[in-house]
Amino acid sequence: MLATLPYWGVSLIRILGGIVAVLLPAGSIVYIFLFKMMSFMQSRLGPMEAGPYGSMQLFAEVGKWLQKEDLAPDGADKRLFKMAPLIVLASTFLLVAVVPFGPDAWFTNFEAGVFYALAVSSVSVLGILMAGWSSANKYSLMGGLRAAGQLIAYELPMVLAVIGVVIQAGTMNLQQIVVKQNNDKIFGLHFLGNPYILTQFVGFIVFMIAVQAELTQTPFDMPIAESELVSGYMTEYSGFRFLIFFIGEFATAGVFALIASALFLGGWGVPFSWFGWHNIGDVANWMNVVGPLIMFVKMMIVVFLIMWVRFSFPRFREDQLQRFAWKVLIPIALANIMLTAILKVAF
Amino acid sequence: MAKPKVPGMFKGLGITFNTLVDTLKNGAATVQYPHEKESPPVRARGVIALREDNCTSCMLCARSCPDWCIYIEGHKELAPPRRAGGKPRGVNKLDRFDIDYALCMYCGICVEVCPFDALFWSPEYEYSEPKIADLLHDKTKLGEWMETVPEAPELESGALKGKK
């Protein structure tokens, strides 16, 4: 289908798809997990008034935020202050660009997709630091510095955890990684393909913990600790700039979950042996429609894990957080890389 | 057999997950307030009701009120004598008995201190007003709340022990 369209048509579809791929997960995550699941876990119902079962609550909230005044503190560095949330959101949009949703349903088919994703995900640190610094508020600055320390510390285990997958797949192209997982066999069995969660389970756990920290979700939420820092770097934001931070937080959660499902859970594919496919050229066209749905389901499962942990645990202390990253996660990830490399050479 | 020890981390995840399932199956512990109402406990401190006939304008409640939110005015009247040929009795008539619920802090000292059983706690709680001045309620309004005062609950067993 895509082949018959002119180049600009394809680009337009990909851009619209990218916006949908960021905003749709963000919206469903906020409604299903933040509004409903968190409430149910605390034995309450959550928003019930706006629309059936409160399903329109999110639109009500967005409307509320858009009405509010776009305030900036007197001492703030106005240009940086106004730019910061946009940078955070931009990194989310850049991140979704490498996620493959189907044999042809990708935004960009990068050879170095994994490398690009990990690099771009750290751009949001800049936005957060800018927000913290430019707010002219000591709480914001504390929050920004904590965020910088935390995000940089946890980027390392995340990168190292992904290296295991890259070694096993032998490619950095996310599309190729997905194809490999569905085309491979484990213990001579074709039936399941070989989703890397089976062979890279340690890597998956390390990756998920690091993602939890990268998203500043609760056991690792010192940067926005509302009881100590009054929401940290977001303290001074209101109106639609706060909304952008808010969307950015949950959209990034969705995109990281998409990347996690592409890296570890087999991505958009079904095991190719089910339909007798042998490589990506054999994959039927309808996978371009089913693939995104499979990705969405897998993303919801991964986000469920992230949110479940978020709603269950109290916050780490700052020193515990750093110690956990440097003394536990990074050694485990390094050991995982060594083991993977040895096994890769051995077999 | 002793249960195998589960690390606290997984126990915590289990608690939240079980609450999630329980809420989905049996409904939440909360009440959707404007649509359905919880009946407050019998001794709930909702609002103070006044039985006007019992009041003697003795001013004990007004004087003991820490917020000075009770306003009482009254005058003496002569009532006909109880027995034929007796002197007419002096009776205190209540002109005004207002409680300013904008000031009241629901300490209940007035209810405790009233020697004539004229003040009662009522569990009624829906009397908010858009204007703060409208929270000053007079004796007719306080008398209407008297209907919402529940019967005093039975004394607990052993409450009268040692009393003759």
Boltz contact constraints between the chains, C-beta under 6 A:
constraints:
  - contact:
      token1: [A, 40]
      token2: [B, 20]
      max_distance: 6.0
  - contact:
      token1: [A, 40]
      token2: [B, 23]
      max_distance: 6.0
  - contact:
      token1: [A, 41]
      token2: [B, 16]
      max_distance: 6.0
  - contact:
      token1: [A, 41]
      token2: [B, 19]
      max_distance: 6.0
  - contact:
      token1: [A, 41]
      token2: [B, 20]
      max_distance: 6.0
  - contact:
      token1: [A, 43]
      token2: [B, 19]
      max_distance: 6.0
  - contact:
      token1: [A, 43]
      token2: [B, 23]
      max_distance: 6.0
  - contact:
      token1: [A, 43]
      token2: [B, 28]
      max_distance: 6.0
  - contact:
      token1: [A, 43]
      token2: [B, 29]
      max_distance: 6.0
  - contact:
      token1: [A, 44]
      token2: [B, 28]
      max_distance: 6.0
  - contact:
      token1: [A, 44]
      token2: [B, 30]
      max_distance: 6.0
  - contact:
      token1: [A, 45]
      token2: [B, 28]
      max_distance: 6.0
  - contact:
      token1: [A, 311]
      token2: [B, 16]
      max_distance: 6.0
  - contact:
      token1: [A, 312]
      token2: [B, 12]
      max_distance: 6.0
  - contact:
      token1: [A, 312]
      token2: [B, 13]
      max_distance: 6.0
  - contact:
      token1: [A, 312]
      token2: [B, 16]
      max_distance: 6.0
